[in-house]
């Protein structure tokens, strides 16, 4: 019996050891800590969430509040933006409303006996109220148990420190805020922290940790009683996107947190809700029906109009417009305006199927040219036999045979415009929402109303458009905040536009888009360009169809609009402009640099990096640096923000080219402000060029 116990213990030990050895790369977790990123409770861990996942957490305890948005930028890199209410920090007892950024990078994956190891920075830009750095390791002990240990500096080195291995930590010079606190990183006292997370079942995770954060400011202000260094918590998963966390903190406080995570690649609504495309119609073989392959039909003047009408009607049923068509004995070119499918290859694939059913058998070469804002942007050339033979194959098989080219360079001289394609009028009445965040008097204000929008296309590339908004409900006009900017208020008077511009003309413009030469695109826009400015804007873009690089230049002369957003103007006008470079780094990463003059007259550059997914989701960040001094810029020191774009089709499961975009800015200041003109060329044409279409080509047969 004794031997059996020993043997049983030995087998259990071997099994546990084997489990430890089995776990490798990378440690994934959907249980965030109180700072939003995957972690224990207050302490971080070396875990990650699946690449591309977007998260949000709302944590409340002891009068404090943390609202955090997170993004897993790459497999190893994750970032967070946080808005916090920290009670009693100031000497008069008022709360601090703080904005902070975090970043964490996983240095090593878990492998064998080696734990996953990560390095991170908390609140590394700004006031530094939560500022701290850490190195942390996490190891899977059993399938349900994970252990974490690390060393922290800054806030994470204030309880139980073991000395200052990298020297003393200088006093934080906040200045105007908004700058990286590089001189403090990994300086000063360092303190250990550790903890465990145990998955009780598939929904419930229990946590315990030893915290190295002494909460010195909060305890000094009397807003927190820190009676213990040990915290306990649980995470309960409600569904695949939402969870609830509860904590007992520092022996005195109870905290609650709501967590939300979204994977852009997993939509809430199933895809494929669109109607099925027409099937390809194979041609009879030349030997079985020689007459069908004859080309004498080209002498019949009724054939081209008849075929074009049939193709136009079939495309219209599929949510597309046939702008023009050229037809010869062996070649057909169609110009396609896609107004339904987010993925351009899906529109091209449906058009190719329609052509196999409408064209005479002798037509072998299919040229499908994409049109954006009346401009032909790129052509995809397909052999009809390939479309016929590869319909049941993976779409990549046809991609290997497709040829991409500039639509201007290969234009057919016999293009005939489809009857009724121009002029064209469309309008819509839809809801709109506008929010104001980070106002210390009321951290969240919002308006909701209706927007009437119209668009009249006189001819290809000549477009009159505008929109009018009327608020139905909201409280943006209740804000009492007044801009404290010491420079001219080119953007910081937004509250006044929100108060007085109801109803208001959001924009009213006449735009002309053109193709001056191969690889070149042009735009001229005049009118009420945006909510705050009217004038004239001109742009030129160089972008070869198969190039990762694009170069552009924009010049604007604008005047500031009155707060009522009607037809009157204020006494401020300026010439602005930028030269821009765009580069596709691959794997969904897009970079952009804009150098030039901003609305205040300051000169500088804006750096932008976006991560875009094949389904249209886009998350990015930007920072602008100009010759405006930090003192003149004011709080924040320089302009920066996070950009988010969500395709409507992702939420509904039905085809739509519409997207919802927003920019989250910590502050709305006047330095580094750029004109917000609609229809800029790069965003207009990019999805019809080779790089984007290759990424989305998997939808060709959808």
GIRAMO-V539544 format. One record per pair of residues at least 24 apart in sequence whose ideal C-beta (glycine too) atoms are under 8 Angstrom apart, sorted by the first residue. I is the first residue (numbers start at 0). GAP is how many residues later the second one is. D is the distance in whole Angstrom. If there is no record, write none. Layout:
i:gap:d
I:GAP:D
I:GAP:D
//
This chain:
i:gap:d
15:125:7
15:126:6
18:121:7
18:122:8
18:123:6
18:124:6
19:93:7
19:119:7
19:120:7
19:121:6
20:91:5
20:92:7
22:87:5
22:117:4
23:85:7
23:86:6
23:87:5
23:88:7
24:84:4
24:85:6
24:86:6
25:49:7
25:50:8
25:80:6
25:83:5
25:84:7
25:90:6
26:82:8
26:83:5
26:89:4
26:111:6
26:113:7
26:119:7
28:168:8
29:207:8
29:213:7
29:231:6
30:166:7
30:174:5
30:176:8
30:204:4
30:212:7
30:214:8
30:228:8
31:25:5
31:36:8
31:38:7
31:213:8
31:225:8
31:227:5
33:25:5
33:27:8
33:32:6
33:213:7
33:221:7
33:223:6
34:31:7
34:33:6
34:45:7
34:47:7
34:67:7
34:87:7
34:95:8
35:30:7
35:32:3
35:33:7
35:34:5
35:44:5
35:46:6
35:66:7
36:31:8
36:33:6
36:41:6
36:43:5
36:65:6
36:67:6
36:83:8
37:40:8
39:108:6
39:155:4
39:156:8
39:157:6
39:167:5
39:168:8
39:169:4
39:191:8
39:193:8
40:154:7
40:166:6
40:168:5
40:170:7
40:190:5
40:191:8
40:192:5
40:206:6
40:208:7
41:167:7
41:169:5
41:171:6
41:189:6
41:207:7
42:93:8
42:105:7
42:107:7
42:109:8
42:113:8
42:150:5
42:151:8
42:152:6
42:166:5
42:167:8
42:168:6
42:169:7
42:170:8
43:60:7
43:74:7
43:76:6
43:78:8
43:90:6
43:92:5
43:106:7
44:73:8
44:91:6
44:93:5
44:101:8
44:103:5
44:152:8
45:60:6
45:69:7
45:70:4
45:71:6
45:72:4
45:90:5
45:91:6
45:92:4
45:102:7
45:104:8
46:69:7
46:91:6
46:99:8
47:24:6
47:27:7
47:28:7
47:30:6
47:58:6
48:29:7
48:212:7
49:213:6
50:24:5
51:211:6
51:212:6
51:213:6
51:559:7
51:561:6
51:565:8
52:208:6
52:209:7
52:210:5
52:211:8
53:207:7
53:208:5
53:209:8
53:210:7
53:565:6
53:590:8
54:204:7
54:205:7
54:206:4
54:207:7
55:203:8
55:204:5
55:205:8
56:200:6
56:201:7
56:202:5
56:203:7
57:199:7
57:200:5
58:186:8
58:196:6
58:197:8
58:198:4
59:195:7
59:196:6
59:197:7
60:186:7
60:188:6
60:192:5
60:193:7
60:194:3
60:195:7
61:25:7
61:156:8
61:161:6
61:162:5
61:187:8
61:191:5
61:193:8
62:24:4
62:25:8
62:32:8
62:160:6
63:154:8
63:159:7
68:573:7
68:595:7
70:540:8
70:548:5
72:538:6
74:31:8
75:29:6
75:30:4
75:31:8
76:26:7
76:27:8
76:28:5
76:29:8
77:25:7
77:26:5
77:27:8
78:24:5
78:25:8
78:542:8
80:561:6
80:583:7
80:585:8
81:41:8
81:48:8
82:354:7
82:355:6
82:360:7
83:45:7
83:46:7
84:358:7
85:43:6
85:131:8
85:132:7
86:131:8
86:134:7
86:136:5
87:130:7
87:133:4
87:134:7
87:135:4
88:40:7
88:128:6
88:129:8
88:132:6
92:128:8
95:31:7
95:33:6
96:341:7
96:343:4
96:346:7
97:25:8
97:28:7
97:29:6
97:31:5
97:32:7
98:27:6
98:339:7
98:567:4
98:568:8
99:25:7
99:26:5
99:27:8
99:29:7
99:30:6
100:24:5
100:25:7
109:28:7
109:29:7
109:30:6
114:24:4
120:64:7
121:32:7
121:33:7
121:34:7
122:32:8
123:56:6
123:57:6
123:61:7
124:53:6
124:54:6
124:55:5
124:56:7
125:48:8
125:51:5
125:52:6
125:53:8
126:47:5
126:50:5
127:26:8
127:44:5
127:46:7
127:53:5
127:56:7
128:88:7
129:25:6
130:24:6
130:41:7
130:50:6
130:53:7
131:24:4
131:25:7
131:81:8
132:52:5
132:53:5
133:59:8
142:56:8
143:54:6
143:55:4
143:56:8
144:51:7
144:52:8
144:53:5
144:54:8
145:50:7
145:51:5
145:52:8
146:47:7
146:48:8
146:49:5
147:46:6
147:47:5
147:48:7
147:49:7
147:61:8
148:43:7
148:44:7
148:45:4
148:46:8
149:42:7
149:43:6
149:44:7
150:39:5
150:40:7
150:41:6
150:42:8
151:38:7
151:39:6
151:40:8
151:41:6
151:60:5
151:61:8
152:32:8
152:33:5
152:34:7
152:35:6
152:36:7
152:37:5
153:30:7
153:34:7
154:58:5
155:35:7
155:37:7
155:56:5
155:57:6
156:31:6
156:32:4
156:33:5
156:34:4
156:55:6
157:31:7
157:33:7
157:54:7
157:55:6
157:56:4
157:57:8
157:58:6
158:32:6
158:52:7
158:53:5
158:54:6
158:55:4
158:70:6
159:31:5
159:32:7
159:52:6
159:69:7
160:28:3
160:29:6
160:30:4
160:51:8
161:27:8
161:28:6
161:29:7
161:30:7
162:26:7
162:27:7
163:24:5
163:25:5
163:26:7
164:25:6
165:24:8
174:455:6
174:462:7
175:454:5
175:455:7
175:457:7
175:458:6
175:459:6
175:460:7
175:461:5
176:458:6
176:459:6
176:460:6
177:457:7
177:458:4
177:459:4
177:460:6
177:462:7
177:488:7
177:489:8
178:451:8
178:458:5
178:459:8
194:36:8
201:35:7
202:33:6
202:34:5
203:30:6
203:31:7
203:32:6
203:33:8
204:29:7
204:30:4
204:31:8
205:26:8
205:27:8
205:28:5
206:24:8
206:25:7
206:26:4
206:27:7
206:28:7
207:24:5
207:25:8
210:39:7
214:35:7
223:26:7
223:28:7
223:29:7
224:25:7
224:26:8
224:27:4
224:28:8
225:24:5
225:25:7
225:26:7
226:24:3
226:25:5
227:24:8
234:24:8
240:27:8
263:349:5
263:351:6
263:353:4
263:386:7
264:348:6
264:350:7
266:348:7
266:383:5
266:384:7
266:386:7
267:382:8
267:383:6
268:381:8
268:382:6
268:383:6
268:384:3
268:385:8
269:383:5
270:382:6
271:381:8
271:430:7
272:379:8
272:380:4
272:381:5
273:67:8
273:380:6
273:381:5
273:428:8
274:43:8
276:41:7
276:72:7
276:73:5
276:76:5
276:424:8
276:425:7
277:36:7
277:72:8
277:75:5
277:76:6
277:79:6
278:74:7
278:112:7
279:72:8
279:73:5
279:76:5
279:77:8
279:107:6
279:108:6
279:111:5
280:75:5
280:76:4
281:74:8
281:106:5
282:73:8
282:78:4
282:101:8
282:105:7
283:77:7
288:72:8
291:68:8
291:69:5
292:68:5
292:69:5
293:68:7
294:34:4
294:35:8
294:67:5
296:63:5
296:65:8
297:30:7
297:31:5
302:24:8
302:57:7
303:112:7
306:51:6
306:52:6
306:53:8
307:108:7
307:110:6
308:110:8
309:48:5
310:43:6
310:44:7
310:47:5
311:106:5
313:40:5
313:43:7
313:44:7
314:35:8
314:36:6
314:39:6
317:32:5
317:36:7
318:336:7
319:27:6
319:30:7
319:31:7
320:97:8
320:100:6
321:96:5
321:99:7
322:48:5
322:94:7
322:95:6
322:98:5
322:137:7
323:91:4
323:92:6
323:93:5
323:94:6
323:97:7
324:90:7
324:91:6
324:93:7
325:86:4
325:87:8
325:88:4
325:89:5
325:90:7
326:32:8
326:36:7
326:87:7
327:35:8
327:86:7
328:33:5
328:34:7
329:32:6
329:33:6
329:34:5
329:35:6
330:32:7
330:33:7
330:34:4
330:36:7
330:81:8
331:27:6
331:31:5
331:33:7
331:34:6
331:35:7
332:34:4
332:35:8
332:36:6
332:46:7
332:79:5
332:82:7
333:33:7
333:34:6
333:35:7
334:34:5
334:36:5
334:41:6
334:72:8
334:80:7
335:32:6
335:33:7
335:34:6
335:35:6
336:34:5
337:32:7
337:319:7
338:318:6
339:315:5
339:316:7
339:317:6
340:314:5
340:316:7
340:358:8
341:273:7
341:274:5
341:305:5
341:307:5
341:313:7
341:314:7
341:315:6
342:271:8
342:353:4
342:356:4
342:359:8
343:26:6
343:343:5
343:344:5
343:348:7
343:349:6
343:352:7
344:50:8
344:348:5
344:351:5
344:352:5
344:353:8
344:354:5
344:355:5
345:309:8
345:350:8
345:353:4
345:354:7
345:356:5
347:32:6
347:345:8
347:352:7
348:46:8
348:350:7
348:351:4
348:352:6
348:353:7
351:30:6
351:35:5
352:34:8
354:29:8
355:28:6
355:31:6
355:32:7
358:25:8
366:43:7
366:45:7
368:38:5
369:37:7
369:318:4
370:89:8
371:141:8
371:312:5
371:313:5
371:316:6
372:88:6
372:90:7
372:138:8
372:140:4
372:306:7
372:311:6
373:83:7
373:85:7
373:86:4
373:87:3
373:88:7
373:89:7
373:139:5
374:85:8
374:86:6
374:138:5
374:139:7
374:140:5
374:146:6
374:309:8
374:310:7
375:31:3
375:32:6
375:35:7
375:139:7
376:30:6
376:144:8
376:168:8
376:308:5
376:311:4
376:312:7
377:26:6
377:27:7
377:28:7
377:29:6
377:167:5
377:307:8
377:310:5
377:311:5
377:312:7
377:315:8
378:25:7
378:26:5
378:27:7
378:28:5
378:31:6
379:24:6
379:313:7
380:24:7
380:29:8
390:310:7
394:302:5
394:303:5
394:304:8
394:305:4
394:306:5
395:301:7
395:302:8
397:302:6
398:295:7
398:298:5
398:301:8
403:141:5
403:142:6
403:285:8
403:286:4
403:289:7
404:140:6
405:112:5
405:113:6
405:138:7
405:139:5
406:108:8
407:107:5
407:109:7
407:110:5
408:109:4
421:35:6
421:36:7
421:37:5
421:38:7
422:33:7
422:34:6
422:35:5
422:36:7
423:32:7
423:33:4
424:29:7
424:30:7
424:31:5
424:32:8
425:28:7
425:29:5
426:25:7
426:26:7
426:27:4
426:28:7
427:24:8
427:25:5
427:26:8
428:24:8
431:37:6
433:40:8
433:42:7
433:64:7
435:40:6
435:43:7
435:59:8
435:62:7
436:227:7
437:228:6
437:229:7
438:40:6
438:42:6
440:38:7
440:39:6
440:40:7
441:33:8
441:36:8
441:37:7
444:29:7
444:30:5
444:31:5
444:33:7
444:34:6
445:28:6
445:29:7
445:30:7
446:24:5
446:26:7
446:27:3
446:28:7
446:29:5
446:30:8
446:51:7
447:24:6
447:25:5
447:26:6
448:24:8
448:25:7
448:53:8
450:55:7
460:51:6
460:52:4
460:53:6
461:48:8
461:49:8
461:50:5
461:51:8
462:47:7
462:48:5
462:49:8
462:50:7
463:45:7
463:46:5
463:47:8
464:42:7
464:43:8
464:44:6
464:46:7
465:39:7
465:40:8
465:41:6
465:42:4
465:43:7
465:61:8
465:62:8
466:38:8
466:39:5
466:40:6
466:41:8
467:35:6
467:36:7
467:37:6
467:38:7
468:32:8
468:33:7
468:34:6
468:35:6
468:37:5
469:32:7
469:33:4
470:31:5
470:32:8
476:25:7
483:150:7
484:149:6
484:184:6
484:185:5
485:146:6
485:148:7
486:113:6
486:141:7
486:145:5
486:183:5
486:184:7
487:84:7
487:112:6
487:182:7
488:181:6
489:42:8
489:70:7
489:82:7
489:109:4
489:110:5
489:180:5
489:183:5
490:41:7
490:108:7
490:177:6
490:178:7
490:179:5
490:182:4
491:176:6
491:177:6
491:178:5
492:70:7
493:38:8
493:174:5
495:67:4
496:34:6
496:35:6
496:66:5
496:68:6
498:64:7
499:63:4
499:64:5
499:65:8
500:30:7
500:62:6
500:63:6
500:64:4
503:27:8
503:60:7
503:61:3
503:62:7
504:60:6
504:61:6
504:62:8
505:24:8
505:25:6
505:59:7
506:24:7
506:171:7
508:169:7
510:168:6
512:166:8
512:168:8
512:171:8
515:24:8
518:24:7
518:25:5
518:26:8
520:160:5
520:163:8
520:164:6
521:159:8
522:156:7
522:157:8
522:158:5
524:152:6
524:153:8
524:154:7
527:33:7
527:39:8
528:27:8
528:29:7
528:146:7
528:147:8
528:148:5
528:149:8
529:145:7
529:146:4
529:147:6
529:148:7
530:30:7
530:34:6
530:145:8
531:28:6
531:29:6
532:25:4
532:26:7
532:27:6
532:28:6
532:66:8
532:142:6
533:24:6
533:25:6
533:27:6
533:35:7
534:24:6
534:38:8
536:138:7
536:140:5
538:141:7
538:142:6
539:141:8
540:140:4
540:141:6
540:144:8
542:39:8
542:138:8
542:139:7
542:142:7
542:143:8
542:146:7
544:144:5
544:145:5
545:143:8
545:144:5
545:145:8
547:35:6
547:36:4
547:37:8
547:38:8
547:143:6
548:32:7
548:33:7
548:34:5
548:35:8
549:31:7
549:32:4
549:33:8
549:132:6
549:136:8
550:28:8
550:29:7
550:30:6
550:31:8
551:27:7
551:28:4
551:29:8
551:30:7
551:129:6
551:130:6
552:24:7
552:25:7
552:26:5
552:27:7
553:24:5
553:26:7
553:42:8
553:126:8
555:119:5
555:121:7
557:41:8
557:117:6
573:25:6
573:26:8
573:27:6
575:98:7
575:99:6
577:28:8
577:96:7
579:102:8
581:100:5
583:107:5
587:24:5
587:25:6
587:26:8
587:107:8
589:30:8
591:90:8
593:80:7
597:26:8
597:28:6
597:73:7
597:74:6
597:75:6
597:76:6
598:71:8
598:74:4
598:75:7
598:76:6
599:28:7
599:70:5
599:71:6
599:72:8
599:73:6
601:24:4
601:25:6
601:26:4
601:69:6
601:70:7
602:24:5
603:24:8
603:68:6
605:33:8
605:66:7
605:68:7
607:35:8
609:33:7
613:81:5
613:82:5
613:84:8
614:32:6
614:34:8
614:35:6
615:29:7
615:30:8
615:31:3
615:33:7
615:34:7
615:43:6
616:28:7
616:29:6
616:30:7
616:33:7
617:25:7
617:26:7
617:27:4
618:24:7
618:25:6
618:26:8
623:47:8
623:48:3
623:50:8
624:47:7
625:45:6
625:46:5
627:43:4
627:44:7
631:39:7
632:36:6
632:37:8
632:38:4
632:39:8
633:33:8
633:35:6
633:37:8
634:32:6
634:34:7
635:30:6
635:31:4
635:33:6
637:33:7
637:34:6
638:26:8
638:30:6
638:32:6
638:33:4
638:34:7
639:25:7
639:26:7
640:24:4
640:25:7
//
